[in-house]
Amino acid sequence: MELSFLAAIRAGHDQIRSYLLDFVLPSRHMNRYFIEVAYKGAAYSGFQVQENSHTVQSEIDRALSILFRNPIVTTGSSRTDAGVNAQQNFLHFDTDLPLHAQFIYKINAILPSDVVLRQIYAVPETAHSRFDALGRSYEYTLYTHKDPFMEDRGYFFPYKMDAAALHEAAAVIMEYSDFTTFSKRNTQVKTFICKIEESRWDIGPERIVYNVTANRFLRGMVRGLVGTMLRVGRGKLTMEQFRQAIERKDCARADFAVPGQGLFLMKVQYPEGLLQPVSGRI
């Protein structure tokens, strides 16, 4: 099958990726860079490159390839779903080519208006944007009064809630480590164990925000947690039933039916000193 390099990059073609990594790249001294990005997810089918789909990563790969005039394949730190937003996400890529003196400015001129590259970092050649991450933080936002400016940045939820029940449910989550219940089916992971470092609701007069930080997250996990806790807050699930849902380790007992636009990836944490901004690149 004949595919152009750029078409292959857009499609995430495994053979081209393997060829670049196994044959082309090792023959030269490559520099590895992390890039920090933010994006609004409304127009995308998700973050990760998918064949015949419009994704955030495919736009980033396209912009880098245009600027370098050479195929660039990135690896992302966190795979967000369709409609999900990010205040901070990272990718890494390798190149032996010099960075443009106005790298950030030039890339942002190529990227669409709903994606921004905030910074570029020089890292060791063994650094990995996904596997070196120590933790990630997410927020899920509900808004309780109709607001057209929140339509693609939150979930309109104008229902009476038991705030005390929400707070208690968030605290209960901290007691567990196996989150099989909150992982969607057909997830190819070796373990469902996650260390939750923060789980709390911030409840205001017009916004209700769930904050969660963990060393790792499963596919659909945050939305599953939010949807199931909302059932507790609405009185449709008792606290004992909530605990039973977690302990049964059955995703059929979780509620994933909250939309993606309310979810934000807020922060990806790395070991101190790993990220060194490339100075003078504006």
C-alpha angles and dihedrals in degrees: 000000000000117000129168115242093246093047089049092050092050090051094044089237107198096209094054091044090051091047092051093048099041104037116011102039101047092055091069136043104263128199118213122217135185117212124201116215141175128197148171107237102203096103097043138084089222138298105281123078111265129178113259092002134110107237138167094241093051090055091050093048089049093051093048092047091051094049095045092039085223133090111274122189117193132200116215129219098213130023110217121191130239112302094010117133132215131207087184133013132150139216132179132213139174129229139157091205123101120255117251112254088241096036099149094044093048095047092049090051088058098041119085118260094259094059125063132183107216104180145350123220132197110226138174114280090248095054115115124199094213106034097040093054111113096196148338134223126211136185127200115198128204122184120203102198125055109267122168091200091062097049096105096029103052147016117261104229111165096173132119111260135193101233094192091054091050092051091048092049091051090052092048090058089061089063094063137067104180109078101174088131091062098049119094118238123271093034112155102214131130096221139020093205115123129172108224111208099175133017119166145135122228107203121195135164094269106011132056113189129186115207121196133170126183141156088249141356134216126229109288091356101133094046089047091052092047096046093048094046090050087060087055091048091050092051094246093115127039121223090250090052089048090055091047090052090055094045096047090064091214119132090207086075093059127081112227094168099116116109124252097237092075092060124090128183098218106178143004114202124212134180113285112268097018096106113066112177113229100244122228095021109125 
